[in-house]
Amino acid sequence: MKAKIYITYKDGILDPQGKTVGGALNSMGLSNIENVSIGKFIEIEFDSSLSKNEAIELAEKSCKQLLANPNTEQYSYEICESE
């Protein structure tokens, strides 16, 4: 089982990297792009003995305590079977 975790800036938080990438895309002639947001994608593989509920608990705890900054970032995750 694994968690796929997506971390992005909260609404209203300046995303300088996204702004830079958006400007670069526009300068390449891709002018129909209005906004670019840069975030993080993290994948955590859990021990096979964990239940889905335990995996959810661990993903939530990981995000709250370490992976996401609660002042500037929001997160979401999905728990799925390992491939």
PDB file of N, CA, C and O in Angstrom:
ATOM      1  N   MET A   1       0.848  -1.168   0.000  1.00  0.00           N
ATOM      2  CA  MET A   1       0.000   0.000   0.000  1.00  0.00           C
ATOM      3  C   MET A   1       0.896   1.234   0.000  1.00  0.00           C
ATOM      4  O   MET A   1       1.979   1.233   0.585  1.00  0.00           O
ATOM      5  N   LYS A   2       0.422   2.289  -0.669  1.00  0.00           N
ATOM      6  CA  LYS A   2       1.215   3.510  -0.694  1.00  0.00           C
ATOM      7  C   LYS A   2       0.320   4.736  -0.654  1.00  0.00           C
ATOM      8  O   LYS A   2      -0.870   4.678  -0.964  1.00  0.00           O
ATOM      9  N   ALA A   3       0.924   5.841  -0.265  1.00  0.00           N
ATOM     10  CA  ALA A   3       0.236   7.131  -0.252  1.00  0.00           C
ATOM     11  C   ALA A   3       0.841   7.995  -1.344  1.00  0.00           C
ATOM     12  O   ALA A   3       2.062   8.090  -1.475  1.00  0.00           O
ATOM     13  N   LYS A   4      -0.020   8.618  -2.122  1.00  0.00           N
ATOM     14  CA  LYS A   4       0.396   9.627  -3.095  1.00  0.00           C
ATOM     15  C   LYS A   4      -0.039  10.962  -2.513  1.00  0.00           C
ATOM     16  O   LYS A   4      -1.232  11.226  -2.359  1.00  0.00           O
ATOM     17  N   ILE A   5       0.940  11.803  -2.189  1.00  0.00           N
ATOM     18  CA  ILE A   5       0.682  13.045  -1.466  1.00  0.00           C
ATOM     19  C   ILE A   5       0.973  14.231  -2.379  1.00  0.00           C
ATOM     20  O   ILE A   5       2.020  14.299  -3.024  1.00  0.00           O
ATOM     21  N   TYR A   6       0.021  15.168  -2.418  1.00  0.00           N
ATOM     22  CA  TYR A   6       0.145  16.373  -3.235  1.00  0.00           C
ATOM     23  C   TYR A   6       0.144  17.577  -2.300  1.00  0.00           C
ATOM     24  O   TYR A   6      -0.774  17.742  -1.496  1.00  0.00           O
ATOM     25  N   ILE A   7       1.170  18.416  -2.404  1.00  0.00           N
ATOM     26  CA  ILE A   7       1.281  19.592  -1.552  1.00  0.00           C
ATOM     27  C   ILE A   7       1.362  20.821  -2.447  1.00  0.00           C
ATOM     28  O   ILE A   7       2.203  20.894  -3.343  1.00  0.00           O
ATOM     29  N   THR A   8       0.474  21.792  -2.196  1.00  0.00           N
ATOM     30  CA  THR A   8       0.440  23.025  -2.985  1.00  0.00           C
ATOM     31  C   THR A   8       0.324  24.217  -2.040  1.00  0.00           C
ATOM     32  O   THR A   8      -0.010  24.073  -0.864  1.00  0.00           O
ATOM     33  N   TYR A   9       0.609  25.400  -2.590  1.00  0.00           N
ATOM     34  CA  TYR A   9       0.428  26.612  -1.799  1.00  0.00           C
ATOM     35  C   TYR A   9      -1.056  26.861  -1.570  1.00  0.00           C
ATOM     36  O   TYR A   9      -1.882  26.561  -2.432  1.00  0.00           O
ATOM     37  N   LYS A  10      -1.392  27.407  -0.409  1.00  0.00           N
ATOM     38  CA  LYS A  10      -2.765  27.827  -0.136  1.00  0.00           C
ATOM     39  C   LYS A  10      -3.111  29.001  -1.043  1.00  0.00           C
ATOM     40  O   LYS A  10      -2.226  29.718  -1.511  1.00  0.00           O
ATOM     41  N   ASP A  11      -4.412  29.194  -1.290  1.00  0.00           N
ATOM     42  CA  ASP A  11      -4.857  30.351  -2.063  1.00  0.00           C
ATOM     43  C   ASP A  11      -4.362  31.625  -1.389  1.00  0.00           C
ATOM     44  O   ASP A  11      -4.409  31.751  -0.165  1.00  0.00           O
ATOM     45  N   GLY A  12      -3.890  32.557  -2.192  1.00  0.00           N
ATOM     46  CA  GLY A  12      -3.419  33.835  -1.669  1.00  0.00           C
ATOM     47  C   GLY A  12      -1.946  33.854  -1.296  1.00  0.00           C
ATOM     48  O   GLY A  12      -1.415  34.918  -0.976  1.00  0.00           O
ATOM     49  N   ILE A  13      -1.273  32.718  -1.326  1.00  0.00           N
ATOM     50  CA  ILE A  13       0.160  32.655  -1.014  1.00  0.00           C
ATOM     51  C   ILE A  13       0.937  32.799  -2.321  1.00  0.00           C
ATOM     52  O   ILE A  13       0.670  32.089  -3.291  1.00  0.00           O
ATOM     53  N   LEU A  14       1.890  33.712  -2.338  1.00  0.00           N
ATOM     54  CA  LEU A  14       2.704  33.951  -3.525  1.00  0.00           C
ATOM     55  C   LEU A  14       3.523  32.708  -3.870  1.00  0.00           C
ATOM     56  O   LEU A  14       4.144  32.098  -3.000  1.00  0.00           O
ATOM     57  N   ASP A  15       3.513  32.347  -5.146  1.00  0.00           N
ATOM     58  CA  ASP A  15       4.264  31.195  -5.653  1.00  0.00           C
ATOM     59  C   ASP A  15       5.308  31.715  -6.641  1.00  0.00           C
ATOM     60  O   ASP A  15       5.059  31.719  -7.847  1.00  0.00           O
ATOM     61  N   PRO A  16       6.480  32.155  -6.151  1.00  0.00           N
ATOM     62  CA  PRO A  16       7.473  32.760  -7.048  1.00  0.00           C
ATOM     63  C   PRO A  16       7.977  31.811  -8.132  1.00  0.00           C
ATOM     64  O   PRO A  16       8.235  32.242  -9.256  1.00  0.00           O
ATOM     65  N   GLN A  17       8.118  30.550  -7.815  1.00  0.00           N
ATOM     66  CA  GLN A  17       8.581  29.587  -8.814  1.00  0.00           C
ATOM     67  C   GLN A  17       7.522  29.412  -9.905  1.00  0.00           C
ATOM     68  O   GLN A  17       7.858  29.348 -11.088  1.00  0.00           O
ATOM     69  N   GLY A  18       6.271  29.336  -9.522  1.00  0.00           N
ATOM     70  CA  GLY A  18       5.186  29.235 -10.493  1.00  0.00           C
ATOM     71  C   GLY A  18       5.111  30.464 -11.380  1.00  0.00           C
ATOM     72  O   GLY A  18       4.878  30.356 -12.583  1.00  0.00           O
ATOM     73  N   LYS A  19       5.309  31.635 -10.783  1.00  0.00           N
ATOM     74  CA  LYS A  19       5.299  32.886 -11.542  1.00  0.00           C
ATOM     75  C   LYS A  19       6.436  32.908 -12.562  1.00  0.00           C
ATOM     76  O   LYS A  19       6.242  33.329 -13.702  1.00  0.00           O
ATOM     77  N   THR A  20       7.616  32.457 -12.154  1.00  0.00           N
ATOM     78  CA  THR A  20       8.771  32.408 -13.054  1.00  0.00           C
ATOM     79  C   THR A  20       8.523  31.450 -14.208  1.00  0.00           C
ATOM     80  O   THR A  20       8.791  31.783 -15.362  1.00  0.00           O
ATOM     81  N   VAL A  21       8.016  30.270 -13.906  1.00  0.00           N
ATOM     82  CA  VAL A  21       7.732  29.283 -14.956  1.00  0.00           C
ATOM     83  C   VAL A  21       6.641  29.810 -15.889  1.00  0.00           C
ATOM     84  O   VAL A  21       6.736  29.647 -17.105  1.00  0.00           O
ATOM     85  N   GLY A  22       5.614  30.437 -15.331  1.00  0.00           N
ATOM     86  CA  GLY A  22       4.556  31.023 -16.153  1.00  0.00           C
ATOM     87  C   GLY A  22       5.091  32.080 -17.098  1.00  0.00           C
ATOM     88  O   GLY A  22       4.706  32.127 -18.267  1.00  0.00           O
ATOM     89  N   GLY A  23       5.986  32.938 -16.593  1.00  0.00           N
ATOM     90  CA  GLY A  23       6.607  33.960 -17.437  1.00  0.00           C
ATOM     91  C   GLY A  23       7.443  33.346 -18.543  1.00  0.00           C
ATOM     92  O   GLY A  23       7.421  33.821 -19.679  1.00  0.00           O
ATOM     93  N   ALA A  24       8.181  32.291 -18.218  1.00  0.00           N
ATOM     94  CA  ALA A  24       9.013  31.615 -19.220  1.00  0.00           C
ATOM     95  C   ALA A  24       8.143  30.974 -20.300  1.00  0.00           C
ATOM     96  O   ALA A  24       8.471  31.048 -21.484  1.00  0.00           O
ATOM     97  N   LEU A  25       7.049  30.352 -19.903  1.00  0.00           N
ATOM     98  CA  LEU A  25       6.147  29.738 -20.884  1.00  0.00           C
ATOM     99  C   LEU A  25       5.541  30.795 -21.802  1.00  0.00           C
ATOM    100  O   LEU A  25       5.429  30.586 -23.010  1.00  0.00           O
ATOM    101  N   ASN A  26       5.149  31.935 -21.220  1.00  0.00           N
ATOM    102  CA  ASN A  26       4.615  33.027 -22.036  1.00  0.00           C
ATOM    103  C   ASN A  26       5.658  33.551 -23.010  1.00  0.00           C
ATOM    104  O   ASN A  26       5.338  33.849 -24.161  1.00  0.00           O
ATOM    105  N   SER A  27       6.905  33.665 -22.560  1.00  0.00           N
ATOM    106  CA  SER A  27       7.967  34.164 -23.448  1.00  0.00           C
ATOM    107  C   SER A  27       8.301  33.167 -24.554  1.00  0.00           C
ATOM    108  O   SER A  27       8.911  33.534 -25.558  1.00  0.00           O
ATOM    109  N   MET A  28       7.907  31.918 -24.377  1.00  0.00           N
ATOM    110  CA  MET A  28       8.094  30.903 -25.419  1.00  0.00           C
ATOM    111  C   MET A  28       6.944  30.922 -26.426  1.00  0.00           C
ATOM    112  O   MET A  28       6.902  30.109 -27.350  1.00  0.00           O
ATOM    113  N   GLY A  29       6.019  31.850 -26.238  1.00  0.00           N
ATOM    114  CA  GLY A  29       4.898  31.954 -27.156  1.00  0.00           C
ATOM    115  C   GLY A  29       3.664  31.191 -26.717  1.00  0.00           C
ATOM    116  O   GLY A  29       2.686  31.122 -27.461  1.00  0.00           O
ATOM    117  N   LEU A  30       3.690  30.624 -25.538  1.00  0.00           N
ATOM    118  CA  LEU A  30       2.534  29.887 -25.012  1.00  0.00           C
ATOM    119  C   LEU A  30       1.668  30.860 -24.207  1.00  0.00           C
ATOM    120  O   LEU A  30       1.606  30.792 -22.980  1.00  0.00           O
ATOM    121  N   SER A  31       1.010  31.755 -24.921  1.00  0.00           N
ATOM    122  CA  SER A  31       0.337  32.883 -24.276  1.00  0.00           C
ATOM    123  C   SER A  31      -1.044  32.561 -23.711  1.00  0.00           C
ATOM    124  O   SER A  31      -1.626  33.413 -23.040  1.00  0.00           O
ATOM    125  N   ASN A  32      -1.580  31.396 -23.946  1.00  0.00           N
ATOM    126  CA  ASN A  32      -2.901  31.055 -23.417  1.00  0.00           C
ATOM    127  C   ASN A  32      -2.845  30.516 -21.991  1.00  0.00           C
ATOM    128  O   ASN A  32      -3.868  30.096 -21.450  1.00  0.00           O
ATOM    129  N   ILE A  33      -1.675  30.524 -21.384  1.00  0.00           N
ATOM    130  CA  ILE A  33      -1.514  30.034 -20.008  1.00  0.00           C
ATOM    131  C   ILE A  33      -1.708  31.206 -19.054  1.00  0.00           C
ATOM    132  O   ILE A  33      -0.959  32.181 -19.101  1.00  0.00           O
ATOM    133  N   GLU A  34      -2.712  31.108 -18.191  1.00  0.00           N
ATOM    134  CA  GLU A  34      -3.020  32.196 -17.266  1.00  0.00           C
ATOM    135  C   GLU A  34      -2.248  32.110 -15.960  1.00  0.00           C
ATOM    136  O   GLU A  34      -1.826  33.132 -15.419  1.00  0.00           O
ATOM    137  N   ASN A  35      -2.059  30.900 -15.450  1.00  0.00           N
ATOM    138  CA  ASN A  35      -1.429  30.762 -14.141  1.00  0.00           C
ATOM    139  C   ASN A  35      -0.724  29.413 -14.051  1.00  0.00           C
ATOM    140  O   ASN A  35      -1.198  28.409 -14.583  1.00  0.00           O
ATOM    141  N   VAL A  36       0.412  29.411 -13.372  1.00  0.00           N
ATOM    142  CA  VAL A  36       1.158  28.174 -13.131  1.00  0.00           C
ATOM    143  C   VAL A  36       1.396  28.061 -11.629  1.00  0.00           C
ATOM    144  O   VAL A  36       1.837  29.018 -10.993  1.00  0.00           O
ATOM    145  N   SER A  37       1.110  26.913 -11.076  1.00  0.00           N
ATOM    146  CA  SER A  37       1.386  26.626  -9.668  1.00  0.00           C
ATOM    147  C   SER A  37       2.374  25.481  -9.596  1.00  0.00           C
ATOM    148  O   SER A  37       2.219  24.470 -10.281  1.00  0.00           O
ATOM    149  N   ILE A  38       3.373  25.641  -8.776  1.00  0.00           N
ATOM    150  CA  ILE A  38       4.368  24.593  -8.568  1.00  0.00           C
ATOM    151  C   ILE A  38       4.120  24.005  -7.180  1.00  0.00           C
ATOM    152  O   ILE A  38       3.970  24.741  -6.205  1.00  0.00           O
ATOM    153  N   GLY A  39       4.078  22.702  -7.099  1.00  0.00           N
ATOM    154  CA  GLY A  39       3.867  22.035  -5.822  1.00  0.00           C
ATOM    155  C   GLY A  39       4.825  20.871  -5.667  1.00  0.00           C
ATOM    156  O   GLY A  39       5.812  20.752  -6.393  1.00  0.00           O
ATOM    157  N   LYS A  40       4.515  20.020  -4.710  1.00  0.00           N
ATOM    158  CA  LYS A  40       5.345  18.842  -4.455  1.00  0.00           C
ATOM    159  C   LYS A  40       4.482  17.593  -4.570  1.00  0.00           C
ATOM    160  O   LYS A  40       3.305  17.596  -4.208  1.00  0.00           O
ATOM    161  N   PHE A  41       5.083  16.537  -5.075  1.00  0.00           N
ATOM    162  CA  PHE A  41       4.438  15.225  -5.112  1.00  0.00           C
ATOM    163  C   PHE A  41       5.346  14.271  -4.356  1.00  0.00           C
ATOM    164  O   PHE A  41       6.532  14.154  -4.664  1.00  0.00           O
ATOM    165  N   ILE A  42       4.792  13.597  -3.375  1.00  0.00           N
ATOM    166  CA  ILE A  42       5.564  12.673  -2.541  1.00  0.00           C
ATOM    167  C   ILE A  42       4.837  11.333  -2.535  1.00  0.00           C
ATOM    168  O   ILE A  42       3.617  11.275  -2.379  1.00  0.00           O
ATOM    169  N   GLU A  43       5.592  10.271  -2.703  1.00  0.00           N
ATOM    170  CA  GLU A  43       5.009   8.935  -2.660  1.00  0.00           C
ATOM    171  C   GLU A  43       5.661   8.173  -1.515  1.00  0.00           C
ATOM    172  O   GLU A  43       6.886   8.086  -1.432  1.00  0.00           O
ATOM    173  N   ILE A  44       4.837   7.625  -0.638  1.00  0.00           N
ATOM    174  CA  ILE A  44       5.329   6.860   0.508  1.00  0.00           C
ATOM    175  C   ILE A  44       4.811   5.432   0.393  1.00  0.00           C
ATOM    176  O   ILE A  44       3.605   5.208   0.287  1.00  0.00           O
ATOM    177  N   GLU A  45       5.714   4.484   0.415  1.00  0.00           N
ATOM    178  CA  GLU A  45       5.341   3.064   0.375  1.00  0.00           C
ATOM    179  C   GLU A  45       5.292   2.562   1.821  1.00  0.00           C
ATOM    180  O   GLU A  45       6.247   2.736   2.578  1.00  0.00           O
ATOM    181  N   PHE A  46       4.182   1.946   2.192  1.00  0.00           N
ATOM    182  CA  PHE A  46       4.001   1.456   3.547  1.00  0.00           C
ATOM    183  C   PHE A  46       4.308  -0.036   3.643  1.00  0.00           C
ATOM    184  O   PHE A  46       4.287  -0.761   2.649  1.00  0.00           O
ATOM    185  N   ASP A  47       4.590  -0.463   4.852  1.00  0.00           N
ATOM    186  CA  ASP A  47       4.771  -1.879   5.151  1.00  0.00           C
ATOM    187  C   ASP A  47       3.500  -2.625   4.751  1.00  0.00           C
ATOM    188  O   ASP A  47       2.392  -2.133   4.970  1.00  0.00           O
ATOM    189  N   SER A  48       3.656  -3.781   4.181  1.00  0.00           N
ATOM    190  CA  SER A  48       2.505  -4.534   3.658  1.00  0.00           C
ATOM    191  C   SER A  48       1.535  -4.997   4.748  1.00  0.00           C
ATOM    192  O   SER A  48       0.410  -5.392   4.441  1.00  0.00           O
ATOM    193  N   SER A  49       1.951  -4.955   5.996  1.00  0.00           N
ATOM    194  CA  SER A  49       1.068  -5.406   7.080  1.00  0.00           C
ATOM    195  C   SER A  49       0.055  -4.334   7.500  1.00  0.00           C
ATOM    196  O   SER A  49      -0.867  -4.632   8.259  1.00  0.00           O
ATOM    197  N   LEU A  50       0.209  -3.097   7.022  1.00  0.00           N
ATOM    198  CA  LEU A  50      -0.688  -2.013   7.424  1.00  0.00           C
ATOM    199  C   LEU A  50      -2.060  -2.138   6.770  1.00  0.00           C
ATOM    200  O   LEU A  50      -2.182  -2.527   5.608  1.00  0.00           O
ATOM    201  N   SER A  51      -3.074  -1.802   7.533  1.00  0.00           N
ATOM    202  CA  SER A  51      -4.428  -1.725   6.973  1.00  0.00           C
ATOM    203  C   SER A  51      -4.580  -0.378   6.269  1.00  0.00           C
ATOM    204  O   SER A  51      -3.742   0.509   6.432  1.00  0.00           O
ATOM    205  N   LYS A  52      -5.633  -0.228   5.500  1.00  0.00           N
ATOM    206  CA  LYS A  52      -5.873   1.039   4.810  1.00  0.00           C
ATOM    207  C   LYS A  52      -6.065   2.170   5.818  1.00  0.00           C
ATOM    208  O   LYS A  52      -5.558   3.273   5.613  1.00  0.00           O
ATOM    209  N   ASN A  53      -6.788   1.908   6.899  1.00  0.00           N
ATOM    210  CA  ASN A  53      -6.998   2.941   7.920  1.00  0.00           C
ATOM    211  C   ASN A  53      -5.688   3.363   8.577  1.00  0.00           C
ATOM    212  O   ASN A  53      -5.488   4.545   8.856  1.00  0.00           O
ATOM    213  N   GLU A  54      -4.802   2.414   8.823  1.00  0.00           N
ATOM    214  CA  GLU A  54      -3.491   2.744   9.403  1.00  0.00           C
ATOM    215  C   GLU A  54      -2.663   3.560   8.413  1.00  0.00           C
ATOM    216  O   GLU A  54      -1.953   4.484   8.812  1.00  0.00           O
ATOM    217  N   ALA A  55      -2.748   3.227   7.138  1.00  0.00           N
ATOM    218  CA  ALA A  55      -2.027   3.982   6.109  1.00  0.00           C
ATOM    219  C   ALA A  55      -2.551   5.415   6.036  1.00  0.00           C
ATOM    220  O   ALA A  55      -1.770   6.355   5.885  1.00  0.00           O
ATOM    221  N   ILE A  56      -3.860   5.581   6.140  1.00  0.00           N
ATOM    222  CA  ILE A  56      -4.452   6.926   6.149  1.00  0.00           C
ATOM    223  C   ILE A  56      -3.940   7.718   7.344  1.00  0.00           C
ATOM    224  O   ILE A  56      -3.569   8.884   7.206  1.00  0.00           O
ATOM    225  N   GLU A  57      -3.917   7.089   8.518  1.00  0.00           N
ATOM    226  CA  GLU A  57      -3.408   7.750   9.727  1.00  0.00           C
ATOM    227  C   GLU A  57      -1.964   8.194   9.558  1.00  0.00           C
ATOM    228  O   GLU A  57      -1.607   9.316   9.917  1.00  0.00           O
ATOM    229  N   LEU A  58      -1.130   7.309   9.007  1.00  0.00           N
ATOM    230  CA  LEU A  58       0.285   7.646   8.811  1.00  0.00           C
ATOM    231  C   LEU A  58       0.469   8.754   7.784  1.00  0.00           C
ATOM    232  O   LEU A  58       1.306   9.636   7.976  1.00  0.00           O
ATOM    233  N   ALA A  59      -0.289   8.725   6.710  1.00  0.00           N
ATOM    234  CA  ALA A  59      -0.197   9.774   5.692  1.00  0.00           C
ATOM    235  C   ALA A  59      -0.595  11.119   6.287  1.00  0.00           C
ATOM    236  O   ALA A  59       0.084  12.124   6.075  1.00  0.00           O
ATOM    237  N   GLU A  60      -1.689  11.132   7.027  1.00  0.00           N
ATOM    238  CA  GLU A  60      -2.166  12.365   7.660  1.00  0.00           C
ATOM    239  C   GLU A  60      -1.130  12.910   8.641  1.00  0.00           C
ATOM    240  O   GLU A  60      -0.824  14.102   8.629  1.00  0.00           O
ATOM    241  N   LYS A  61      -0.600  12.046   9.478  1.00  0.00           N
ATOM    242  CA  LYS A  61       0.401  12.444  10.473  1.00  0.00           C
ATOM    243  C   LYS A  61       1.670  12.967   9.790  1.00  0.00           C
ATOM    244  O   LYS A  61       2.246  13.963  10.230  1.00  0.00           O
ATOM    245  N   SER A  62       2.103  12.302   8.724  1.00  0.00           N
ATOM    246  CA  SER A  62       3.300  12.723   7.988  1.00  0.00           C
ATOM    247  C   SER A  62       3.119  14.120   7.407  1.00  0.00           C
ATOM    248  O   SER A  62       4.020  14.955   7.481  1.00  0.00           O
ATOM    249  N   CYS A  63       1.953  14.365   6.830  1.00  0.00           N
ATOM    250  CA  CYS A  63       1.680  15.677   6.236  1.00  0.00           C
ATOM    251  C   CYS A  63       1.621  16.767   7.302  1.00  0.00           C
ATOM    252  O   CYS A  63       2.232  17.825   7.152  1.00  0.00           O
ATOM    253  N   LYS A  64       0.889  16.504   8.370  1.00  0.00           N
ATOM    254  CA  LYS A  64       0.708  17.503   9.427  1.00  0.00           C
ATOM    255  C   LYS A  64       2.000  17.823  10.160  1.00  0.00           C
ATOM    256  O   LYS A  64       2.259  18.982  10.485  1.00  0.00           O
ATOM    257  N   GLN A  65       2.813  16.804  10.422  1.00  0.00           N
ATOM    258  CA  GLN A  65       3.978  17.003  11.278  1.00  0.00           C
ATOM    259  C   GLN A  65       5.260  17.348  10.533  1.00  0.00           C
ATOM    260  O   GLN A  65       6.188  17.896  11.127  1.00  0.00           O
ATOM    261  N   LEU A  66       5.327  17.035   9.235  1.00  0.00           N
ATOM    262  CA  LEU A  66       6.599  17.261   8.550  1.00  0.00           C
ATOM    263  C   LEU A  66       6.478  17.763   7.115  1.00  0.00           C
ATOM    264  O   LEU A  66       7.126  18.745   6.753  1.00  0.00           O
ATOM    265  N   LEU A  67       5.682  17.123   6.313  1.00  0.00           N
ATOM    266  CA  LEU A  67       5.742  17.345   4.870  1.00  0.00           C
ATOM    267  C   LEU A  67       5.169  18.682   4.408  1.00  0.00           C
ATOM    268  O   LEU A  67       5.686  19.270   3.459  1.00  0.00           O
ATOM    269  N   ALA A  68       4.124  19.170   5.051  1.00  0.00           N
ATOM    270  CA  ALA A  68       3.484  20.419   4.627  1.00  0.00           C
ATOM    271  C   ALA A  68       3.621  21.485   5.707  1.00  0.00           C
ATOM    272  O   ALA A  68       3.511  21.203   6.900  1.00  0.00           O
ATOM    273  N   ASN A  69       3.861  22.711   5.264  1.00  0.00           N
ATOM    274  CA  ASN A  69       3.895  23.849   6.175  1.00  0.00           C
ATOM    275  C   ASN A  69       2.452  24.335   6.350  1.00  0.00           C
ATOM    276  O   ASN A  69       1.860  24.833   5.393  1.00  0.00           O
ATOM    277  N   PRO A  70       1.880  24.202   7.536  1.00  0.00           N
ATOM    278  CA  PRO A  70       0.461  24.538   7.714  1.00  0.00           C
ATOM    279  C   PRO A  70       0.140  26.017   7.500  1.00  0.00           C
ATOM    280  O   PRO A  70      -1.019  26.367   7.275  1.00  0.00           O
ATOM    281  N   ASN A  71       1.139  26.880   7.566  1.00  0.00           N
ATOM    282  CA  ASN A  71       0.909  28.310   7.370  1.00  0.00           C
ATOM    283  C   ASN A  71       0.754  28.680   5.899  1.00  0.00           C
ATOM    284  O   ASN A  71       0.017  29.607   5.565  1.00  0.00           O
ATOM    285  N   THR A  72       1.448  27.958   5.018  1.00  0.00           N
ATOM    286  CA  THR A  72       1.469  28.354   3.609  1.00  0.00           C
ATOM    287  C   THR A  72       1.000  27.279   2.639  1.00  0.00           C
ATOM    288  O   THR A  72       0.717  27.575   1.479  1.00  0.00           O
ATOM    289  N   GLU A  73       0.914  26.037   3.099  1.00  0.00           N
ATOM    290  CA  GLU A  73       0.626  24.944   2.174  1.00  0.00           C
ATOM    291  C   GLU A  73      -0.625  24.168   2.580  1.00  0.00           C
ATOM    292  O   GLU A  73      -1.020  24.137   3.745  1.00  0.00           O
ATOM    293  N   GLN A  74      -1.226  23.548   1.579  1.00  0.00           N
ATOM    294  CA  GLN A  74      -2.335  22.616   1.795  1.00  0.00           C
ATOM    295  C   GLN A  74      -1.930  21.287   1.178  1.00  0.00           C
ATOM    296  O   GLN A  74      -1.056  21.231   0.313  1.00  0.00           O
ATOM    297  N   TYR A  75      -2.567  20.233   1.626  1.00  0.00           N
ATOM    298  CA  TYR A  75      -2.191  18.920   1.101  1.00  0.00           C
ATOM    299  C   TYR A  75      -3.421  18.058   0.876  1.00  0.00           C
ATOM    300  O   TYR A  75      -4.481  18.269   1.466  1.00  0.00           O
ATOM    301  N   SER A  76      -3.239  17.097   0.014  1.00  0.00           N
ATOM    302  CA  SER A  76      -4.236  16.050  -0.189  1.00  0.00           C
ATOM    303  C   SER A  76      -3.463  14.775  -0.474  1.00  0.00           C
ATOM    304  O   SER A  76      -2.293  14.814  -0.855  1.00  0.00           O
ATOM    305  N   TYR A  77      -4.121  13.661  -0.288  1.00  0.00           N
ATOM    306  CA  TYR A  77      -3.440  12.393  -0.553  1.00  0.00           C
ATOM    307  C   TYR A  77      -4.457  11.342  -0.944  1.00  0.00           C
ATOM    308  O   TYR A  77      -5.652  11.460  -0.676  1.00  0.00           O
ATOM    309  N   GLU A  78      -3.946  10.328  -1.578  1.00  0.00           N
ATOM    310  CA  GLU A  78      -4.762   9.158  -1.883  1.00  0.00           C
ATOM    311  C   GLU A  78      -3.975   7.931  -1.463  1.00  0.00           C
ATOM    312  O   GLU A  78      -2.756   7.874  -1.623  1.00  0.00           O
ATOM    313  N   ILE A  79      -4.673   6.967  -0.934  1.00  0.00           N
ATOM    314  CA  ILE A  79      -4.065   5.703  -0.532  1.00  0.00           C
ATOM    315  C   ILE A  79      -4.440   4.675  -1.594  1.00  0.00           C
ATOM    316  O   ILE A  79      -5.616   4.506  -1.918  1.00  0.00           O
ATOM    317  N   CYS A  80      -3.442   3.997  -2.128  1.00  0.00           N
ATOM    318  CA  CYS A  80      -3.725   3.008  -3.172  1.00  0.00           C
ATOM    319  C   CYS A  80      -2.821   1.793  -2.990  1.00  0.00           C
ATOM    320  O   CYS A  80      -1.846   1.826  -2.239  1.00  0.00           O
ATOM    321  N   GLU A  81      -3.160   0.753  -3.678  1.00  0.00           N
ATOM    322  CA  GLU A  81      -2.363  -0.470  -3.631  1.00  0.00           C
ATOM    323  C   GLU A  81      -1.040  -0.249  -4.348  1.00  0.00           C
ATOM    324  O   GLU A  81      -0.988   0.464  -5.350  1.00  0.00           O
ATOM    325  N   SER A  82       0.020  -0.850  -3.848  1.00  0.00           N
ATOM    326  CA  SER A  82       1.323  -0.788  -4.517  1.00  0.00           C
ATOM    327  C   SER A  82       1.241  -1.554  -5.825  1.00  0.00           C
ATOM    328  O   SER A  82       0.503  -2.531  -5.957  1.00  0.00           O
ATOM    329  N   GLU A  83       2.013  -1.088  -6.774  1.00  0.00           N
ATOM    330  CA  GLU A  83       1.997  -1.730  -8.098  1.00  0.00           C
ATOM    331  C   GLU A  83       2.987  -2.846  -8.192  1.00  0.00           C
ATOM    332  O   GLU A  83       3.098  -3.487  -9.237  1.00  0.00           O
TER     333      GLU A  83
END
